[in-house]
Amino acid sequence: MDEPANLSVAKILEMDRRLVVITGASSGIGEAFARRLAPGHDLLLIARRKERLQSLADEFQNKFGTQTEIRAADLSNESDLDQLAAELRARADIALLVNNAGFGTRGRFWETDLDSQERMHKLHILATLKLTHAVLGNMVREDFGGIVNVASVSAFVHNPGTTSYGATKAWMTAFTEGLYLELRGVRSSVTVQALCPGFTYSEFHDALGGNRYRAAGPAWWHTAEEVVEASLEGLRRRKLIVVPGWRYKLLVAIASKLPIGLRLAAESATGRARMREMPVHITPPKEIPEGD
Ligand SMILES: NC(=O)c1ccc[n+]([C@@H]2O[C@H](COP(=O)([O-])OP(=O)(O)OC[C@H]3O[C@@H](n4cnc5c(N)ncnc54)[C@H](OP(=O)(O)O)[C@@H]3O)[C@@H](O)[C@H]2O)c1
């Protein structure tokens, strides 16, 4: 999967000041990408919390003289997303797009509200699809640039209680792999990466509530900065799938090799504790009218 280091990728990361676009830049992994790249790049930061983005923009301007544009947008909203996609399509100065905005939910699929499941599909899938389409044509024409799609280890190892999350992250990984093959087919220098972190300190798990170390012990938790460094190192090496941390690399390697029966047994064993935390809702059997 690795290819020799490519000058244009090195330029994206170290030398060229062209634009880096980051969705979900108001906290966690997106903010860590912004902080890491601010000294060397202009930035376009997107999220719903405008004041957070503004304070990052002010900080980068003061510290590094970085030109930081911000857009307050809900990317699960069709009109916000289409507006941003149209704006990106019209710009030819984008060096790197990081499709990072995302969130989790917890609960058995049929017991969670459909609205949050729909929003998740729109954010993880439709936003990634439309923003990628908006920038990739220009990148391929110029033979320059990169896209990082922030997926998850959940793309490879599924868990009860997070069905849509695992499914949408698996889509992001498969989508990125398809792009990789198409770009390779035309010998393009454009680089795509599916970044697949495991548990990462951010606001993601705060929003879900509960004790984070009940999900996994401290050794399984990474900082957002570690995740970003792994991604940038992966970009330098033109790696398609980047899984930060040796434990997760091993986990993904083993899970991908296991026969499905064994993988499902392992997944349901590790998911049992998670399921115990979820209340059981038993739907009463439907009453069948007499005569049917
Ligand atoms: N933390 C983990 O353990 C972990 C593990 C694997 C993968 N990931 C993935 O990493 C990515 C970043 O998550 P994180 O851990 O950094 O969590 P986070 O701190 O909660 O950050 C999520 C970011 O997404 C933005 N966002 C959420 N919904 C949005 C929407 N509808 N429109 C626009 N922006 C939206 C949030 O900004 P606003 O609220 O301001 O809109 C925030 O900036 C996600 O895709 C997540 O699935 C996280």
The ligand as an SDF file (V2000), in Angstrom:
LIG
                    3D

 48 52  0  0  0  0  0  0  0  0999 V2000
  -12.9010   10.4860   19.5720 N   0  0  0  0  0  0  0  0  0  0  0  0
  -12.8220    9.2310   19.1500 C   0  0  0  0  0  0  0  0  0  0  0  0
  -12.6690    8.2980   19.9630 O   0  0  0  0  0  0  0  0  0  0  0  0
  -12.8860    8.9300   17.6850 C   0  0  0  0  0  0  0  0  0  0  0  0
  -12.4600    7.6640   17.2520 C   0  0  0  0  0  0  0  0  0  0  0  0
  -12.5090    7.3660   15.8950 C   0  0  0  0  0  0  0  0  0  0  0  0
  -12.9590    8.3120   14.9840 C   0  0  0  0  0  0  0  0  0  0  0  0
  -13.3760    9.5250   15.4410 N   0  0  0  0  0  0  0  0  0  0  0  0
  -13.8790   10.4780   14.4380 C   0  0  0  0  0  0  0  0  0  0  0  0
  -13.1080   11.6530   14.4940 O   0  0  0  0  0  0  0  0  0  0  0  0
  -13.8760   12.7390   13.9780 C   0  0  0  0  0  0  0  0  0  0  0  0
  -13.7080   13.9320   14.9030 C   0  0  0  0  0  0  0  0  0  0  0  0
  -14.2620   13.6180   16.1610 O   0  0  0  0  0  0  0  0  0  0  0  0
  -13.5920   14.0600   17.5220 P   0  0  0  0  0  0  0  0  0  0  0  0
  -13.2120   12.8400   18.2510 O   0  0  0  0  0  0  0  0  0  0  0  0
  -12.5850   15.1000   17.3160 O   0  0  0  0  0  0  0  0  0  0  0  0
  -14.9050   14.6190   18.2760 O   0  0  0  0  0  0  0  0  0  0  0  0
  -15.3540   16.0890   18.6720 P   0  0  0  0  0  0  0  0  0  0  0  0
  -14.3540   16.7430   19.5660 O   0  0  0  0  0  0  0  0  0  0  0  0
  -16.7500   15.9340   19.1700 O   0  0  0  0  0  0  0  0  0  0  0  0
  -15.3550   16.8710   17.2780 O   0  0  0  0  0  0  0  0  0  0  0  0
  -16.3710   16.7240   16.3320 C   0  0  0  0  0  0  0  0  0  0  0  0
  -16.3260   17.8990   15.3900 C   0  0  0  0  0  0  0  0  0  0  0  0
  -17.3450   17.7250   14.3950 O   0  0  0  0  0  0  0  0  0  0  0  0
  -18.1380   18.9110   14.3360 C   0  0  0  0  0  0  0  0  0  0  0  0
  -19.5030   18.5700   13.9440 N   0  0  0  0  0  0  0  0  0  0  0  0
  -20.3470   17.6890   14.5100 C   0  0  0  0  0  0  0  0  0  0  0  0
  -21.5320   17.7050   13.8900 N   0  0  0  0  0  0  0  0  0  0  0  0
  -21.4230   18.6130   12.8920 C   0  0  0  0  0  0  0  0  0  0  0  0
  -22.3200   19.0820   11.8920 C   0  0  0  0  0  0  0  0  0  0  0  0
  -23.5770   18.6250   11.8160 N   0  0  0  0  0  0  0  0  0  0  0  0
  -21.8950   20.0240   11.0170 N   0  0  0  0  0  0  0  0  0  0  0  0
  -20.6350   20.5200   11.1030 C   0  0  0  0  0  0  0  0  0  0  0  0
  -19.7330   20.1010   12.0180 N   0  0  0  0  0  0  0  0  0  0  0  0
  -20.1350   19.1700   12.9010 C   0  0  0  0  0  0  0  0  0  0  0  0
  -18.0840   19.4970   15.7410 C   0  0  0  0  0  0  0  0  0  0  0  0
  -18.2700   20.9040   15.7010 O   0  0  0  0  0  0  0  0  0  0  0  0
  -19.6050   21.6860   16.1060 P   0  0  0  0  0  0  0  0  0  0  0  0
  -20.2370   20.9510   17.2440 O   0  0  0  0  0  0  0  0  0  0  0  0
  -19.0920   23.0480   16.4540 O   0  0  0  0  0  0  0  0  0  0  0  0
  -20.4200   21.6740   14.8570 O   0  0  0  0  0  0  0  0  0  0  0  0
  -16.6220   19.2160   16.1120 C   0  0  0  0  0  0  0  0  0  0  0  0
  -15.7890   20.2170   15.5990 O   0  0  0  0  0  0  0  0  0  0  0  0
  -15.3190   12.2300   13.8620 C   0  0  0  0  0  0  0  0  0  0  0  0
  -15.6050   11.9540   12.5130 O   0  0  0  0  0  0  0  0  0  0  0  0
  -15.3030   10.9430   14.6650 C   0  0  0  0  0  0  0  0  0  0  0  0
  -16.2420   10.0080   14.1840 O   0  0  0  0  0  0  0  0  0  0  0  0
  -13.3460    9.8680   16.7640 C   0  0  0  0  0  0  0  0  0  0  0  0
  1  2  1  0
  2  3  2  0
  2  4  1  0
  4  5  1  0
  4 48  2  0
  5  6  2  0
  6  7  1  0
  7  8  2  0
  8  9  1  0
  8 48  1  0
  9 10  1  0
  9 46  1  0
 10 11  1  0
 11 12  1  0
 11 44  1  0
 12 13  1  0
 13 14  1  0
 14 15  2  0
 14 16  1  0
 14 17  1  0
 17 18  1  0
 18 19  2  0
 18 20  1  0
 18 21  1  0
 21 22  1  0
 22 23  1  0
 23 24  1  0
 23 42  1  0
 24 25  1  0
 25 26  1  0
 25 36  1  0
 26 27  1  0
 26 35  1  0
 27 28  2  0
 28 29  1  0
 29 30  1  0
 29 35  2  0
 30 31  1  0
 30 32  2  0
 32 33  1  0
 33 34  2  0
 34 35  1  0
 36 37  1  0
 36 42  1  0
 37 38  1  0
 38 39  2  0
 38 40  1  0
 38 41  1  0
 42 43  1  0
 44 45  1  0
 44 46  1  0
 46 47  1  0
M  CHG  2   8   1  16  -1
M  END
$$$$
